[in-house]
Amino acid sequence: MKNKVIQFLQHEILLGNIPGAVIQITHQGQTLLQESIGNRVVYPEKKPMHNDTVFDLASLTKVVATLPAILKLIETGTIRLDDSVHFYLPNFHIKEITLRHLLTHTSGLPAHRPFYKEKLNKDQIIEKICREPLTSKVGEKVVYSDLGLILLYKIIEIVTKEKFEDFIQREIFNPLEMKDTGFNPKHNREQYAETEFNETIGDYKAGIVHDENAESMGGISGHAGLFSTIKDLRNYALMIENEGLYEGKRILSSSVLSLAKQNFTPFDKEYRGLGWMLKSDTYSSCGDLFSNNSYGHTGFTGTSIWFDPEIKLHVILLTNRVHLGRKDGIIRLRPRLHNLIRSYF
């Protein structure tokens, strides 16, 4: 399997779909493959990818940072899924939208708004979202929305009375020994998988969040902004697979993790748990062969993590595909890669 997976990714590099990748495959708690392939930088000159390369996780932020923070607050009795967003943010104009709606992307809020074009800061962005008209009825349709996760970021700060990043660092990242994970990282440039060329700075982004709204918010949000490595994400994934335990330490309860993996949107073609994407009948990025109770998430920069609990398999793929521009080759790459891997089990 190892050689086939590496050959597959090398071919995708040759096709220009990704500049390089770091991949990890873990089965029954045993690492079968952890490999870096290709380059972390192609322009202006090639620089090789390494296993400790730091990636902009993009929307993996939603499930690696925001989701565990929310689950921690649920299990401590601090919040409940059916709390109204208006309860925490009185300026939010639609009282029937709950935390459950935000987590399952069924609030009716639009997918995206280019707030950064107006040079808005985080407080101004949140105020704008609070007045944002809905694009669909509450609770009737899945519309994957960054806006909902931005609101969750703010709600976490209101509830905990501390900075989002500080709460997550203490409650999640530190006990998981995720030493290279965080917002606005301060690593040497040589450690980053550089993302897209940015006209404003006249260079490729390295350690600066790729997502423009997150950058406008100071690099920290609930929808994007997190940076990490394959080693750190492995620790997180093992905790998820082991029902909240990591190295004998209880990080989250098994009951709250089980809740997050339930299908809250059986009425839609896109199945959603709390934060997690669930395998749907069509167009799942985990491919065709992962079992029906598989769950995971993707990130726009080219990252993904998928779990198949039926055989206790997880696959973490980290790429910086946006370094080559906003091509869509990653859309077909992910499911085909997962098909190749799952065929061995």
Contacts in CASP RR format, 6 or more apart in sequence:
PFRMAT RR
TARGET T0000
AUTHOR 0000-0000-0000
METHOD contacts of the structure
MODEL  1
MKNKVIQFLQHEILLGNIPGAVIQITHQGQTLLQESIGNRVVYPEKKPMH
NDTVFDLASLTKVVATLPAILKLIETGTIRLDDSVHFYLPNFHIKEITLR
HLLTHTSGLPAHRPFYKEKLNKDQIIEKICREPLTSKVGEKVVYSDLGLI
LLYKIIEIVTKEKFEDFIQREIFNPLEMKDTGFNPKHNREQYAETEFNET
IGDYKAGIVHDENAESMGGISGHAGLFSTIKDLRNYALMIENEGLYEGKR
ILSSSVLSLAKQNFTPFDKEYRGLGWMLKSDTYSSCGDLFSNNSYGHTGF
TGTSIWFDPEIKLHVILLTNRVHLGRKDGIIRLRPRLHNLIRSYF
1 25 0 8 1.000
1 32 0 8 1.000
1 33 0 8 1.000
1 341 0 8 1.000
1 344 0 8 1.000
2 32 0 8 1.000
2 33 0 8 1.000
2 35 0 8 1.000
4 340 0 8 1.000
5 23 0 8 1.000
5 25 0 8 1.000
5 33 0 8 1.000
5 35 0 8 1.000
5 337 0 8 1.000
5 340 0 8 1.000
5 341 0 8 1.000
6 35 0 8 1.000
6 37 0 8 1.000
8 336 0 8 1.000
8 337 0 8 1.000
8 340 0 8 1.000
9 18 0 8 1.000
9 20 0 8 1.000
9 21 0 8 1.000
9 23 0 8 1.000
9 37 0 8 1.000
9 337 0 8 1.000
10 37 0 8 1.000
10 38 0 8 1.000
12 18 0 8 1.000
12 21 0 8 1.000
12 333 0 8 1.000
13 19 0 8 1.000
13 20 0 8 1.000
13 21 0 8 1.000
13 37 0 8 1.000
13 38 0 8 1.000
13 39 0 8 1.000
16 324 0 8 1.000
16 327 0 8 1.000
17 321 0 8 1.000
17 324 0 8 1.000
17 327 0 8 1.000
17 329 0 8 1.000
17 330 0 8 1.000
17 333 0 8 1.000
18 302 0 8 1.000
18 319 0 8 1.000
18 320 0 8 1.000
18 321 0 8 1.000
18 324 0 8 1.000
18 330 0 8 1.000
18 333 0 8 1.000
19 38 0 8 1.000
19 39 0 8 1.000
19 40 0 8 1.000
19 41 0 8 1.000
19 42 0 8 1.000
19 49 0 8 1.000
19 193 0 8 1.000
19 319 0 8 1.000
19 320 0 8 1.000
19 321 0 8 1.000
19 323 0 8 1.000
19 324 0 8 1.000
20 36 0 8 1.000
20 37 0 8 1.000
20 38 0 8 1.000
20 39 0 8 1.000
20 40 0 8 1.000
20 49 0 8 1.000
20 193 0 8 1.000
20 319 0 8 1.000
20 320 0 8 1.000
21 36 0 8 1.000
21 37 0 8 1.000
21 38 0 8 1.000
21 49 0 8 1.000
21 317 0 8 1.000
21 318 0 8 1.000
21 319 0 8 1.000
22 34 0 8 1.000
22 35 0 8 1.000
22 36 0 8 1.000
22 37 0 8 1.000
22 49 0 8 1.000
22 50 0 8 1.000
22 51 0 8 1.000
22 53 0 8 1.000
22 55 0 8 1.000
22 229 0 8 1.000
22 230 0 8 1.000
22 317 0 8 1.000
22 318 0 8 1.000
22 319 0 8 1.000
23 33 0 8 1.000
23 34 0 8 1.000
23 35 0 8 1.000
23 37 0 8 1.000
23 230 0 8 1.000
23 315 0 8 1.000
23 316 0 8 1.000
23 317 0 8 1.000
23 318 0 8 1.000
24 31 0 8 1.000
24 33 0 8 1.000
24 34 0 8 1.000
24 230 0 8 1.000
24 233 0 8 1.000
24 234 0 8 1.000
24 315 0 8 1.000
24 316 0 8 1.000
25 31 0 8 1.000
25 32 0 8 1.000
25 33 0 8 1.000
25 34 0 8 1.000
25 313 0 8 1.000
25 314 0 8 1.000
25 315 0 8 1.000
25 341 0 8 1.000
26 32 0 8 1.000
26 234 0 8 1.000
26 237 0 8 1.000
26 238 0 8 1.000
26 241 0 8 1.000
26 313 0 8 1.000
26 314 0 8 1.000
26 315 0 8 1.000
27 311 0 8 1.000
27 312 0 8 1.000
27 313 0 8 1.000
27 345 0 8 1.000
28 311 0 8 1.000
28 312 0 8 1.000
29 238 0 8 1.000
29 241 0 8 1.000
29 312 0 8 1.000
31 234 0 8 1.000
34 51 0 8 1.000
34 230 0 8 1.000
34 234 0 8 1.000
35 51 0 8 1.000
36 48 0 8 1.000
36 49 0 8 1.000
36 50 0 8 1.000
36 51 0 8 1.000
36 53 0 8 1.000
37 49 0 8 1.000
38 48 0 8 1.000
38 49 0 8 1.000
39 46 0 8 1.000
39 47 0 8 1.000
39 48 0 8 1.000
39 49 0 8 1.000
40 47 0 8 1.000
40 48 0 8 1.000
40 49 0 8 1.000
40 50 0 8 1.000
40 53 0 8 1.000
40 192 0 8 1.000
40 193 0 8 1.000
40 194 0 8 1.000
40 320 0 8 1.000
41 47 0 8 1.000
41 193 0 8 1.000
41 194 0 8 1.000
41 204 0 8 1.000
41 323 0 8 1.000
42 323 0 8 1.000
42 324 0 8 1.000
43 197 0 8 1.000
43 204 0 8 1.000
43 323 0 8 1.000
47 190 0 8 1.000
49 193 0 8 1.000
51 229 0 8 1.000
51 230 0 8 1.000
51 231 0 8 1.000
52 180 0 8 1.000
52 191 0 8 1.000
52 229 0 8 1.000
52 230 0 8 1.000
52 231 0 8 1.000
53 191 0 8 1.000
53 192 0 8 1.000
53 193 0 8 1.000
53 229 0 8 1.000
53 230 0 8 1.000
53 318 0 8 1.000
54 180 0 8 1.000
54 185 0 8 1.000
54 187 0 8 1.000
54 191 0 8 1.000
54 192 0 8 1.000
54 193 0 8 1.000
54 207 0 8 1.000
54 227 0 8 1.000
54 228 0 8 1.000
54 229 0 8 1.000
55 192 0 8 1.000
55 193 0 8 1.000
55 227 0 8 1.000
55 228 0 8 1.000
55 229 0 8 1.000
55 301 0 8 1.000
55 303 0 8 1.000
55 318 0 8 1.000
55 319 0 8 1.000
55 320 0 8 1.000
56 192 0 8 1.000
56 193 0 8 1.000
56 195 0 8 1.000
56 205 0 8 1.000
56 207 0 8 1.000
56 209 0 8 1.000
56 210 0 8 1.000
56 225 0 8 1.000
56 227 0 8 1.000
56 301 0 8 1.000
56 303 0 8 1.000
56 320 0 8 1.000
57 64 0 8 1.000
57 224 0 8 1.000
57 225 0 8 1.000
57 226 0 8 1.000
57 227 0 8 1.000
57 228 0 8 1.000
57 299 0 8 1.000
57 301 0 8 1.000
57 303 0 8 1.000
58 210 0 8 1.000
58 211 0 8 1.000
58 224 0 8 1.000
58 225 0 8 1.000
58 299 0 8 1.000
58 300 0 8 1.000
58 301 0 8 1.000
58 302 0 8 1.000
58 303 0 8 1.000
59 146 0 8 1.000
59 223 0 8 1.000
59 224 0 8 1.000
59 297 0 8 1.000
59 298 0 8 1.000
59 299 0 8 1.000
59 300 0 8 1.000
59 303 0 8 1.000
60 226 0 8 1.000
60 228 0 8 1.000
60 233 0 8 1.000
60 297 0 8 1.000
60 298 0 8 1.000
60 299 0 8 1.000
60 303 0 8 1.000
60 304 0 8 1.000
60 305 0 8 1.000
61 149 0 8 1.000
61 221 0 8 1.000
61 222 0 8 1.000
61 223 0 8 1.000
61 224 0 8 1.000
61 225 0 8 1.000
61 226 0 8 1.000
62 149 0 8 1.000
62 222 0 8 1.000
62 223 0 8 1.000
62 275 0 8 1.000
62 297 0 8 1.000
63 275 0 8 1.000
63 276 0 8 1.000
63 296 0 8 1.000
63 297 0 8 1.000
63 305 0 8 1.000
64 181 0 8 1.000
64 226 0 8 1.000
64 228 0 8 1.000
64 233 0 8 1.000
64 236 0 8 1.000
65 164 0 8 1.000
65 168 0 8 1.000
65 172 0 8 1.000
65 222 0 8 1.000
65 226 0 8 1.000
66 149 0 8 1.000
66 152 0 8 1.000
66 153 0 8 1.000
66 156 0 8 1.000
66 222 0 8 1.000
66 223 0 8 1.000
66 275 0 8 1.000
67 103 0 8 1.000
67 260 0 8 1.000
67 274 0 8 1.000
67 275 0 8 1.000
67 276 0 8 1.000
68 168 0 8 1.000
68 171 0 8 1.000
68 172 0 8 1.000
68 251 0 8 1.000
68 252 0 8 1.000
69 156 0 8 1.000
69 164 0 8 1.000
69 167 0 8 1.000
69 168 0 8 1.000
69 171 0 8 1.000
69 172 0 8 1.000
70 79 0 8 1.000
70 99 0 8 1.000
70 103 0 8 1.000
70 152 0 8 1.000
70 156 0 8 1.000
70 274 0 8 1.000
71 252 0 8 1.000
71 256 0 8 1.000
71 257 0 8 1.000
71 259 0 8 1.000
71 260 0 8 1.000
71 274 0 8 1.000
72 171 0 8 1.000
72 172 0 8 1.000
72 252 0 8 1.000
73 79 0 8 1.000
73 156 0 8 1.000
73 159 0 8 1.000
73 160 0 8 1.000
74 80 0 8 1.000
74 81 0 8 1.000
74 256 0 8 1.000
74 259 0 8 1.000
75 252 0 8 1.000
75 253 0 8 1.000
75 255 0 8 1.000
75 256 0 8 1.000
78 159 0 8 1.000
79 99 0 8 1.000
79 155 0 8 1.000
79 159 0 8 1.000
80 99 0 8 1.000
81 98 0 8 1.000
81 99 0 8 1.000
81 100 0 8 1.000
81 103 0 8 1.000
81 274 0 8 1.000
82 98 0 8 1.000
82 99 0 8 1.000
82 100 0 8 1.000
83 98 0 8 1.000
83 99 0 8 1.000
84 95 0 8 1.000
84 96 0 8 1.000
84 97 0 8 1.000
84 98 0 8 1.000
85 92 0 8 1.000
85 94 0 8 1.000
85 97 0 8 1.000
85 98 0 8 1.000
85 99 0 8 1.000
85 101 0 8 1.000
85 102 0 8 1.000
85 107 0 8 1.000
85 151 0 8 1.000
85 155 0 8 1.000
86 92 0 8 1.000
86 93 0 8 1.000
86 94 0 8 1.000
86 95 0 8 1.000
86 97 0 8 1.000
88 154 0 8 1.000
88 155 0 8 1.000
88 158 0 8 1.000
88 159 0 8 1.000
89 126 0 8 1.000
89 130 0 8 1.000
89 151 0 8 1.000
89 154 0 8 1.000
89 155 0 8 1.000
89 158 0 8 1.000
91 127 0 8 1.000
91 130 0 8 1.000
91 131 0 8 1.000
92 129 0 8 1.000
92 130 0 8 1.000
92 151 0 8 1.000
93 130 0 8 1.000
93 131 0 8 1.000
94 134 0 8 1.000
94 138 0 8 1.000
96 138 0 8 1.000
97 107 0 8 1.000
97 108 0 8 1.000
97 109 0 8 1.000
97 138 0 8 1.000
99 152 0 8 1.000
99 155 0 8 1.000
100 106 0 8 1.000
100 264 0 8 1.000
100 274 0 8 1.000
101 107 0 8 1.000
101 108 0 8 1.000
101 138 0 8 1.000
101 139 0 8 1.000
102 109 0 8 1.000
102 145 0 8 1.000
102 148 0 8 1.000
102 149 0 8 1.000
102 151 0 8 1.000
102 152 0 8 1.000
103 152 0 8 1.000
103 273 0 8 1.000
103 274 0 8 1.000
103 275 0 8 1.000
104 142 0 8 1.000
104 264 0 8 1.000
104 265 0 8 1.000
104 272 0 8 1.000
104 273 0 8 1.000
104 274 0 8 1.000
104 275 0 8 1.000
105 142 0 8 1.000
105 143 0 8 1.000
105 144 0 8 1.000
105 145 0 8 1.000
105 148 0 8 1.000
105 265 0 8 1.000
105 272 0 8 1.000
105 275 0 8 1.000
106 138 0 8 1.000
106 139 0 8 1.000
106 140 0 8 1.000
106 141 0 8 1.000
106 142 0 8 1.000
106 143 0 8 1.000
106 264 0 8 1.000
106 265 0 8 1.000
106 268 0 8 1.000
106 272 0 8 1.000
107 134 0 8 1.000
107 138 0 8 1.000
107 139 0 8 1.000
107 143 0 8 1.000
107 145 0 8 1.000
107 148 0 8 1.000
108 134 0 8 1.000
108 135 0 8 1.000
108 136 0 8 1.000
108 137 0 8 1.000
108 138 0 8 1.000
108 139 0 8 1.000
108 141 0 8 1.000
108 143 0 8 1.000
108 145 0 8 1.000
109 129 0 8 1.000
109 132 0 8 1.000
109 134 0 8 1.000
109 135 0 8 1.000
109 143 0 8 1.000
109 145 0 8 1.000
109 147 0 8 1.000
109 148 0 8 1.000
110 132 0 8 1.000
110 134 0 8 1.000
110 135 0 8 1.000
110 143 0 8 1.000
110 145 0 8 1.000
110 147 0 8 1.000
111 143 0 8 1.000
111 144 0 8 1.000
111 145 0 8 1.000
111 146 0 8 1.000
111 147 0 8 1.000
112 145 0 8 1.000
112 146 0 8 1.000
112 147 0 8 1.000
112 213 0 8 1.000
113 128 0 8 1.000
113 129 0 8 1.000
113 132 0 8 1.000
113 147 0 8 1.000
113 213 0 8 1.000
114 212 0 8 1.000
114 213 0 8 1.000
115 124 0 8 1.000
115 125 0 8 1.000
115 128 0 8 1.000
115 213 0 8 1.000
115 216 0 8 1.000
116 212 0 8 1.000
116 213 0 8 1.000
116 215 0 8 1.000
116 216 0 8 1.000
118 124 0 8 1.000
119 216 0 8 1.000
120 128 0 8 1.000
120 216 0 8 1.000
121 216 0 8 1.000
121 217 0 8 1.000
121 218 0 8 1.000
122 154 0 8 1.000
122 216 0 8 1.000
122 217 0 8 1.000
122 218 0 8 1.000
122 220 0 8 1.000
122 221 0 8 1.000
125 150 0 8 1.000
125 213 0 8 1.000
125 216 0 8 1.000
125 217 0 8 1.000
126 150 0 8 1.000
126 151 0 8 1.000
126 154 0 8 1.000
129 147 0 8 1.000
129 148 0 8 1.000
129 150 0 8 1.000
129 151 0 8 1.000
130 151 0 8 1.000
132 147 0 8 1.000
135 143 0 8 1.000
136 143 0 8 1.000
140 267 0 8 1.000
141 268 0 8 1.000
142 265 0 8 1.000
142 268 0 8 1.000
142 270 0 8 1.000
142 272 0 8 1.000
144 270 0 8 1.000
146 213 0 8 1.000
146 223 0 8 1.000
146 224 0 8 1.000
147 223 0 8 1.000
148 223 0 8 1.000
149 221 0 8 1.000
149 222 0 8 1.000
149 223 0 8 1.000
150 213 0 8 1.000
150 217 0 8 1.000
150 221 0 8 1.000
150 222 0 8 1.000
150 223 0 8 1.000
152 222 0 8 1.000
153 164 0 8 1.000
153 220 0 8 1.000
153 221 0 8 1.000
153 222 0 8 1.000
153 223 0 8 1.000
156 164 0 8 1.000
156 167 0 8 1.000
157 163 0 8 1.000
157 164 0 8 1.000
157 167 0 8 1.000
160 167 0 8 1.000
164 220 0 8 1.000
164 222 0 8 1.000
165 182 0 8 1.000
165 183 0 8 1.000
165 220 0 8 1.000
169 182 0 8 1.000
172 178 0 8 1.000
172 236 0 8 1.000
172 251 0 8 1.000
173 181 0 8 1.000
173 182 0 8 1.000
173 232 0 8 1.000
175 246 0 8 1.000
175 249 0 8 1.000
175 251 0 8 1.000
176 232 0 8 1.000
176 235 0 8 1.000
176 236 0 8 1.000
176 239 0 8 1.000
176 246 0 8 1.000
176 251 0 8 1.000
177 232 0 8 1.000
177 235 0 8 1.000
177 247 0 8 1.000
178 228 0 8 1.000
178 232 0 8 1.000
178 233 0 8 1.000
178 235 0 8 1.000
178 236 0 8 1.000
179 232 0 8 1.000
180 187 0 8 1.000
180 227 0 8 1.000
180 228 0 8 1.000
180 229 0 8 1.000
180 231 0 8 1.000
180 232 0 8 1.000
181 226 0 8 1.000
181 227 0 8 1.000
181 228 0 8 1.000
181 229 0 8 1.000
181 232 0 8 1.000
181 233 0 8 1.000
182 226 0 8 1.000
182 227 0 8 1.000
182 228 0 8 1.000
183 209 0 8 1.000
183 219 0 8 1.000
183 220 0 8 1.000
183 225 0 8 1.000
183 226 0 8 1.000
183 227 0 8 1.000
184 207 0 8 1.000
184 209 0 8 1.000
184 218 0 8 1.000
184 219 0 8 1.000
184 220 0 8 1.000
185 207 0 8 1.000
185 227 0 8 1.000
187 207 0 8 1.000
189 206 0 8 1.000
189 207 0 8 1.000
192 206 0 8 1.000
192 207 0 8 1.000
193 318 0 8 1.000
193 319 0 8 1.000
193 320 0 8 1.000
193 323 0 8 1.000
194 204 0 8 1.000
194 205 0 8 1.000
194 206 0 8 1.000
194 320 0 8 1.000
194 323 0 8 1.000
195 204 0 8 1.000
195 205 0 8 1.000
195 206 0 8 1.000
195 210 0 8 1.000
195 301 0 8 1.000
195 320 0 8 1.000
195 322 0 8 1.000
195 323 0 8 1.000
196 204 0 8 1.000
196 205 0 8 1.000
196 210 0 8 1.000
196 322 0 8 1.000
196 323 0 8 1.000
196 325 0 8 1.000
196 326 0 8 1.000
197 203 0 8 1.000
197 204 0 8 1.000
197 205 0 8 1.000
198 204 0 8 1.000
198 205 0 8 1.000
198 208 0 8 1.000
201 208 0 8 1.000
204 323 0 8 1.000
207 227 0 8 1.000
208 215 0 8 1.000
209 215 0 8 1.000
209 219 0 8 1.000
209 224 0 8 1.000
209 225 0 8 1.000
210 224 0 8 1.000
210 300 0 8 1.000
210 301 0 8 1.000
210 322 0 8 1.000
211 221 0 8 1.000
211 223 0 8 1.000
211 224 0 8 1.000
211 225 0 8 1.000
211 300 0 8 1.000
213 221 0 8 1.000
213 223 0 8 1.000
213 224 0 8 1.000
214 220 0 8 1.000
214 221 0 8 1.000
214 223 0 8 1.000
214 224 0 8 1.000
214 225 0 8 1.000
219 225 0 8 1.000
224 300 0 8 1.000
230 316 0 8 1.000
230 318 0 8 1.000
233 305 0 8 1.000
233 316 0 8 1.000
233 318 0 8 1.000
234 316 0 8 1.000
235 246 0 8 1.000
237 305 0 8 1.000
237 307 0 8 1.000
237 314 0 8 1.000
237 316 0 8 1.000
238 246 0 8 1.000
239 245 0 8 1.000
239 246 0 8 1.000
239 251 0 8 1.000
239 252 0 8 1.000
240 257 0 8 1.000
240 307 0 8 1.000
240 314 0 8 1.000
241 307 0 8 1.000
241 309 0 8 1.000
241 312 0 8 1.000
241 314 0 8 1.000
243 254 0 8 1.000
243 257 0 8 1.000
243 258 0 8 1.000
244 250 0 8 1.000
244 251 0 8 1.000
244 252 0 8 1.000
244 253 0 8 1.000
244 254 0 8 1.000
244 257 0 8 1.000
245 251 0 8 1.000
259 274 0 8 1.000
260 273 0 8 1.000
260 274 0 8 1.000
260 275 0 8 1.000
260 276 0 8 1.000
261 273 0 8 1.000
261 276 0 8 1.000
261 278 0 8 1.000
261 293 0 8 1.000
261 295 0 8 1.000
261 309 0 8 1.000
262 273 0 8 1.000
262 274 0 8 1.000
263 271 0 8 1.000
263 272 0 8 1.000
263 273 0 8 1.000
263 278 0 8 1.000
264 272 0 8 1.000
264 273 0 8 1.000
264 274 0 8 1.000
265 271 0 8 1.000
265 272 0 8 1.000
265 273 0 8 1.000
269 280 0 8 1.000
269 281 0 8 1.000
269 282 0 8 1.000
270 277 0 8 1.000
270 280 0 8 1.000
271 277 0 8 1.000
271 278 0 8 1.000
271 279 0 8 1.000
271 280 0 8 1.000
272 278 0 8 1.000
273 295 0 8 1.000
275 297 0 8 1.000
276 295 0 8 1.000
276 296 0 8 1.000
276 297 0 8 1.000
277 284 0 8 1.000
277 285 0 8 1.000
277 295 0 8 1.000
277 296 0 8 1.000
277 297 0 8 1.000
277 298 0 8 1.000
278 293 0 8 1.000
278 294 0 8 1.000
278 295 0 8 1.000
278 296 0 8 1.000
279 286 0 8 1.000
279 287 0 8 1.000
279 290 0 8 1.000
279 291 0 8 1.000
279 292 0 8 1.000
279 293 0 8 1.000
279 294 0 8 1.000
279 295 0 8 1.000
284 290 0 8 1.000
284 294 0 8 1.000
284 335 0 8 1.000
285 298 0 8 1.000
285 304 0 8 1.000
285 306 0 8 1.000
285 331 0 8 1.000
285 334 0 8 1.000
285 335 0 8 1.000
285 338 0 8 1.000
286 294 0 8 1.000
286 296 0 8 1.000
286 306 0 8 1.000
286 308 0 8 1.000
286 334 0 8 1.000
286 335 0 8 1.000
286 338 0 8 1.000
287 334 0 8 1.000
287 335 0 8 1.000
287 336 0 8 1.000
287 338 0 8 1.000
287 339 0 8 1.000
287 342 0 8 1.000
288 335 0 8 1.000
288 339 0 8 1.000
289 338 0 8 1.000
289 339 0 8 1.000
289 342 0 8 1.000
289 343 0 8 1.000
290 306 0 8 1.000
290 308 0 8 1.000
290 338 0 8 1.000
290 342 0 8 1.000
291 308 0 8 1.000
291 309 0 8 1.000
291 310 0 8 1.000
291 311 0 8 1.000
293 309 0 8 1.000
293 310 0 8 1.000
294 306 0 8 1.000
294 307 0 8 1.000
294 308 0 8 1.000
294 309 0 8 1.000
294 310 0 8 1.000
295 306 0 8 1.000
295 307 0 8 1.000
295 309 0 8 1.000
296 304 0 8 1.000
296 305 0 8 1.000
296 306 0 8 1.000
296 307 0 8 1.000
297 304 0 8 1.000
297 305 0 8 1.000
298 304 0 8 1.000
298 334 0 8 1.000
300 322 0 8 1.000
301 319 0 8 1.000
301 320 0 8 1.000
301 321 0 8 1.000
301 322 0 8 1.000
302 317 0 8 1.000
302 318 0 8 1.000
302 319 0 8 1.000
302 320 0 8 1.000
302 321 0 8 1.000
302 322 0 8 1.000
302 330 0 8 1.000
303 317 0 8 1.000
303 318 0 8 1.000
303 319 0 8 1.000
304 315 0 8 1.000
304 316 0 8 1.000
304 317 0 8 1.000
304 334 0 8 1.000
305 314 0 8 1.000
305 315 0 8 1.000
305 316 0 8 1.000
305 317 0 8 1.000
306 314 0 8 1.000
306 315 0 8 1.000
306 338 0 8 1.000
307 313 0 8 1.000
307 314 0 8 1.000
308 314 0 8 1.000
308 342 0 8 1.000
311 345 0 8 1.000
313 341 0 8 1.000
313 342 0 8 1.000
313 345 0 8 1.000
315 337 0 8 1.000
315 338 0 8 1.000
315 341 0 8 1.000
317 334 0 8 1.000
317 337 0 8 1.000
319 330 0 8 1.000
321 327 0 8 1.000
321 329 0 8 1.000
321 330 0 8 1.000
END
